Amino acid sequence: MYKGPVATAQFFEAFLATYPPHDDRTVILFPPAVSLGAAVEAVRGRPDVHIGVQNLHWEREGAFTGETSAAMAAEAGARFCLAGHSERRHTFGESDEMVARKTAAALDAGLIPVVCVGETLEERRAGRLEEVLDRQFGAVLGRLAEEQVGSILLAYEPVWAIGTGVNATPEDASAAHTVLRRRLEEPLGRSGAHDIPILYGGSVKPDNARALIAAEGVDGLLVGGASLDPAGFARIAQVDT
C-alpha cells in the first residue's frame, strides 16, 4: 500500500530513465488499484515492462464493495495479477481455496496470475515445507484445467524471510523450487514443467539479487520493499544470471 497516482507517475519517470529497454527479460510492477491507470499510462511504448494488480475478486461483478474483478483489471490495462501473496494469506486470512478461485478467475479474464506460496517459520521448523507447498499449490491445480496450468507463474515466498531482513539462502530457494517443479510435472510433464517460471520472493535487495537469481531452479525474483526505490529496483531488474 504505497504510492498513489502522482507518486506512481513520478516513480516510473525515475525508473524508466534508469532502466533502458531489455529484450531478454520481463519486468512486472503491481501498483495499488487506485494507481493502476497511472502505471499503465507510464509504460506505454515499453513492451518489456508490464503492469499487474495486487489482488482481485473471483466474481465478475456483484455486491462486493471495495473489490475489483479480474475482468475490470484487464479492461483497465493490467496483464498480470498476484494471487495468494503472503500478506493476503496471513494478514487478511485468504484460504487456499480463495487463492485457487482468484487464480482461475484471472485466467478466465485473460490475466496471467502469479501464484504465491510459502511456509511460515513454525511450519519450516517443523519440517513441513513440502507439505505446505503441496497443499497451497495443490488447491490451485485442483481448480484449473490442465491446459490452464501452463499459463501461470509461480512465486515461492518463505513467510519467515519477508520484511524481516533475513532472506533464504540460494540453497533454500532451490530446494523449495525443486518441490514446486516436481509438482508441476504431474499435469505438464518434465519438459512442460520447466517452461513455468518460478520466482523467489523474500527480502530481495540489490546486494543479494544476483546470488538468488543464479540459484538453480530460480527463474526470477518477486521484489517487495526494495521495489519502492526506482534506482534500487532498476539495479535489481538489470541483474544478469
Summary of the structure (lengths in Angstrom):
residues: 241
radius of gyration: 17.0
end to end distance: 30.3
largest distance: 48.5
contacts: 778
relative contact order: 0.11
helix: 48%
strand: 12%
